[in-house]
Amino acid sequence: MGEERIYAEAVTLIEPEKQPTNRLSQYSVVTKAIEYHSLINRFDKVKRNLTDTGMQFGGRVLLIGPTGTDFEAFTHHLCREVPLKLVRFRMERMLYEVKSGADILRVGFEFARRNSPTAMYIEKVETVAPAKSDRSEVLQDELKRTGWDREEVLVVAATTRPQDIDAELLSAFDRIYVIEGTSLEDRIRILEQALKGREDIDPTAVAELTDGWGFSSLKHLAVSLFMTERNETGQIPRDKIEELIANSGVIPLNNPRYLQSVVKSTGGTSRLEIDSLDAEYPDDFLDQLYLMAVGEDYSATQRVVEVLNDGMPLSKEDREILARYPFLLSGTAEDKLTRLLRAKKSSDRLQRIMGR
């Protein structure tokens, strides 16, 4: 396969009118795009003043968020509303052509500049340009050469792992948006659109029961719920919806809490209902419970915490301790150890004060 063909297959261009009109989008990401669109419009009014003072608007955006975030909603909105052509790399080709990856980056940026006004979208930038690689150096150089001021090219990159990107590359972006996860409004809007026609399912109830779920997991859940048998007698009760979610086969593994629960379940320990435990035991109350357990039997409490954190089977004695202190199931491994040590220090201090 010739080099020109490799480059051609690695880069794609989508005209604004070819962007899908009916798209499920994460609202919190769209609001960031709306905010940025207003900056573009503002730039048109102050461009001369910026140029006179030697400053640049830039047009290089980095999106950071958890796994499953709908990053593409950002470029989708801008490409339709500005409007802009969308230029992006085919991820499978970037991964396959490892040796020519740096050249593909150069060709892609040149392609974007020649077809401006464009939005260049780079997904999984930590994979496309990993730290201390030639591709990272090339991407830094191309970002310096490309922008909205002269070339009318917006560069939008997305990552879930900013810690795996060179600091120099991170500093090349002049605007960074952090998406912290789906908000309640995100989930309601997504589910209202996805469950349209299923009046028997209350989107708000589903949204309230899916706190901590990522955008991609919500879409999978919406498909599962949409395919359930319709309740002809009216809206499905909230407890039944909770049961449908639990039995859907959709688990938001992007959320560490759910992932930890699954890992412990497959490791032979009982599955943790983490969300309900957290709700039952607020932080301050948990600290008091740990202090009580440590005061009664520190060594036994420590042993159970370590067994739980290691995912090992519980002995009969451990199960008896856990029956007395079920709150030890709540929280991550790090949380348990932190609370245990904090409680031990508090207990020792109280013992000294009381002269024991």
URDAKA-V712027 format. One record per pair of residues at least 6 apart in sequence whose C-alpha atoms are under 7 Angstrom apart, sorted by the first residue. I is the first residue (numbers start at 1). GAP is how many residues later the second one is. D is the distance in Angstrom with one decimal. If there is no record, write none. Layout:
i=I gap=GAP d=D
i=I gap=GAP d=D
//
This chain:
i=7 gap=97 d=5.8
i=7 gap=100 d=6.9
i=10 gap=79 d=5.6
i=10 gap=80 d=5.1
i=10 gap=83 d=5.4
i=10 gap=84 d=6.7
i=11 gap=76 d=7.0
i=11 gap=77 d=5.8
i=11 gap=78 d=4.6
i=11 gap=79 d=6.0
i=11 gap=97 d=6.0
i=12 gap=75 d=5.7
i=12 gap=76 d=5.5
i=12 gap=77 d=6.3
i=13 gap=72 d=6.7
i=13 gap=73 d=5.5
i=13 gap=74 d=4.6
i=13 gap=75 d=6.7
i=14 gap=71 d=5.7
i=14 gap=72 d=5.0
i=14 gap=73 d=6.6
i=15 gap=70 d=4.8
i=15 gap=71 d=6.5
i=16 gap=63 d=5.6
i=16 gap=64 d=5.4
i=16 gap=67 d=6.1
i=16 gap=68 d=5.8
i=16 gap=69 d=5.4
i=19 gap=61 d=6.9
i=24 gap=166 d=6.5
i=25 gap=45 d=6.7
i=25 gap=48 d=5.5
i=26 gap=44 d=5.8
i=26 gap=47 d=6.6
i=26 gap=160 d=5.9
i=26 gap=164 d=6.9
i=26 gap=189 d=6.8
i=27 gap=159 d=5.3
i=28 gap=158 d=6.3
i=29 gap=42 d=6.8
i=29 gap=44 d=6.2
i=29 gap=45 d=5.9
i=30 gap=43 d=5.9
i=30 gap=44 d=5.6
i=30 gap=47 d=6.7
i=33 gap=41 d=5.0
i=33 gap=44 d=6.5
i=33 gap=45 d=6.5
i=37 gap=41 d=6.7
i=50 gap=6 d=6.3
i=56 gap=93 d=6.5
i=57 gap=92 d=6.2
i=58 gap=89 d=5.1
i=58 gap=90 d=5.7
i=58 gap=91 d=6.3
i=58 gap=116 d=6.4
i=59 gap=88 d=5.3
i=59 gap=89 d=5.0
i=59 gap=95 d=4.9
i=59 gap=96 d=6.3
i=60 gap=87 d=6.7
i=60 gap=94 d=6.0
i=60 gap=95 d=4.7
i=60 gap=96 d=6.1
i=60 gap=113 d=5.0
i=60 gap=114 d=5.7
i=60 gap=115 d=6.4
i=61 gap=94 d=6.1
i=61 gap=95 d=4.8
i=61 gap=96 d=6.3
i=61 gap=112 d=5.6
i=61 gap=113 d=6.4
i=61 gap=114 d=4.9
i=61 gap=115 d=5.7
i=62 gap=94 d=5.9
i=62 gap=95 d=4.9
i=62 gap=96 d=5.7
i=62 gap=111 d=6.2
i=62 gap=113 d=6.4
i=62 gap=114 d=4.8
i=62 gap=115 d=6.4
i=63 gap=94 d=6.1
i=63 gap=95 d=4.6
i=63 gap=96 d=6.3
i=63 gap=113 d=6.0
i=63 gap=114 d=5.0
i=63 gap=115 d=6.0
i=64 gap=94 d=6.0
i=64 gap=95 d=5.2
i=64 gap=96 d=5.8
i=64 gap=113 d=6.3
i=64 gap=114 d=4.8
i=64 gap=115 d=6.1
i=65 gap=94 d=6.7
i=65 gap=95 d=5.3
i=65 gap=113 d=5.9
i=65 gap=114 d=4.7
i=65 gap=115 d=5.9
i=65 gap=116 d=6.8
i=66 gap=94 d=5.3
i=66 gap=114 d=6.9
i=66 gap=115 d=6.4
i=67 gap=93 d=5.9
i=67 gap=187 d=5.6
i=68 gap=146 d=5.3
i=68 gap=147 d=5.5
i=68 gap=148 d=4.9
i=68 gap=186 d=6.7
i=69 gap=112 d=7.0
i=69 gap=145 d=6.3
i=69 gap=146 d=5.6
i=69 gap=147 d=6.9
i=70 gap=145 d=6.3
i=71 gap=87 d=6.6
i=78 gap=6 d=6.9
i=79 gap=6 d=6.1
i=79 gap=7 d=6.5
i=84 gap=33 d=5.7
i=84 gap=34 d=4.9
i=84 gap=35 d=6.2
i=85 gap=32 d=6.6
i=85 gap=33 d=4.6
i=85 gap=34 d=6.2
i=86 gap=32 d=5.7
i=86 gap=33 d=5.0
i=86 gap=34 d=6.1
i=87 gap=25 d=6.2
i=87 gap=31 d=6.7
i=87 gap=32 d=6.0
i=87 gap=33 d=4.8
i=87 gap=34 d=6.2
i=88 gap=32 d=5.8
i=88 gap=33 d=5.0
i=88 gap=34 d=6.3
i=89 gap=33 d=6.8
i=94 gap=7 d=5.9
i=101 gap=34 d=6.7
i=102 gap=32 d=6.6
i=102 gap=33 d=4.8
i=102 gap=36 d=6.2
i=105 gap=34 d=6.9
i=106 gap=36 d=7.0
i=109 gap=33 d=6.9
i=112 gap=6 d=6.1
i=112 gap=8 d=6.6
i=112 gap=41 d=6.8
i=113 gap=38 d=6.0
i=113 gap=40 d=6.4
i=116 gap=35 d=6.8
i=116 gap=36 d=5.8
i=116 gap=37 d=6.0
i=117 gap=35 d=4.9
i=117 gap=36 d=5.7
i=118 gap=34 d=6.7
i=118 gap=35 d=5.0
i=118 gap=36 d=6.3
i=119 gap=34 d=5.7
i=119 gap=35 d=4.6
i=119 gap=36 d=5.8
i=120 gap=33 d=6.9
i=120 gap=34 d=6.0
i=120 gap=35 d=4.7
i=120 gap=36 d=6.0
i=121 gap=34 d=6.1
i=121 gap=35 d=4.9
i=121 gap=36 d=5.8
i=122 gap=34 d=6.2
i=122 gap=35 d=4.5
i=122 gap=36 d=6.4
i=123 gap=34 d=5.8
i=123 gap=35 d=5.1
i=123 gap=36 d=6.8
i=124 gap=34 d=5.7
i=124 gap=35 d=5.0
i=125 gap=32 d=6.2
i=125 gap=33 d=6.1
i=125 gap=34 d=5.7
i=126 gap=33 d=6.4
i=126 gap=35 d=6.6
i=126 gap=38 d=5.8
i=126 gap=39 d=5.5
i=129 gap=6 d=4.9
i=129 gap=7 d=4.4
i=130 gap=6 d=6.1
i=130 gap=34 d=6.6
i=130 gap=35 d=5.9
i=131 gap=33 d=6.0
i=131 gap=34 d=4.9
i=131 gap=35 d=4.8
i=132 gap=34 d=6.7
i=136 gap=33 d=7.0
i=140 gap=29 d=5.5
i=140 gap=32 d=6.7
i=143 gap=29 d=6.8
i=146 gap=7 d=6.6
i=147 gap=6 d=5.2
i=147 gap=7 d=6.0
i=148 gap=6 d=5.6
i=181 gap=33 d=6.3
i=182 gap=31 d=6.9
i=182 gap=32 d=6.0
i=182 gap=33 d=6.5
i=184 gap=23 d=6.3
i=184 gap=24 d=6.9
i=187 gap=20 d=5.2
i=188 gap=15 d=5.8
i=188 gap=16 d=5.5
i=188 gap=19 d=5.5
i=191 gap=12 d=5.4
i=191 gap=31 d=6.6
i=192 gap=11 d=5.6
i=194 gap=28 d=6.2
i=195 gap=27 d=6.6
i=195 gap=31 d=6.2
i=199 gap=36 d=6.9
i=200 gap=30 d=6.9
i=200 gap=31 d=6.1
i=200 gap=34 d=5.7
i=200 gap=35 d=3.9
i=200 gap=36 d=5.6
i=201 gap=34 d=5.8
i=201 gap=35 d=5.9
i=205 gap=33 d=6.6
i=209 gap=33 d=7.0
i=212 gap=43 d=6.6
i=213 gap=39 d=5.5
i=213 gap=42 d=6.8
i=214 gap=38 d=6.6
i=214 gap=40 d=6.7
i=217 gap=33 d=7.0
i=217 gap=35 d=5.5
i=220 gap=30 d=6.7
i=221 gap=29 d=5.9
i=224 gap=24 d=6.1
i=252 gap=6 d=6.6
i=253 gap=6 d=4.9
i=257 gap=17 d=6.9
i=261 gap=10 d=5.9
i=261 gap=11 d=5.5
i=262 gap=9 d=7.0
i=264 gap=7 d=6.5
i=264 gap=47 d=5.8
i=265 gap=6 d=4.7
i=267 gap=44 d=6.0
i=268 gap=45 d=6.6
i=269 gap=42 d=6.6
i=269 gap=44 d=6.2
i=272 gap=57 d=7.0
i=274 gap=56 d=6.3
i=277 gap=53 d=5.6
i=278 gap=52 d=6.2
i=287 gap=52 d=6.3
i=287 gap=56 d=6.9
i=290 gap=49 d=6.7
i=290 gap=50 d=6.4
i=290 gap=53 d=5.9
i=291 gap=52 d=4.7
i=291 gap=56 d=6.5
i=293 gap=8 d=6.6
i=294 gap=7 d=6.5
i=294 gap=49 d=6.6
i=294 gap=50 d=6.2
i=295 gap=52 d=6.2
i=304 gap=14 d=5.8
i=305 gap=23 d=6.8
i=305 gap=31 d=6.7
i=307 gap=7 d=6.9
i=309 gap=24 d=5.2
i=322 gap=6 d=7.0
//
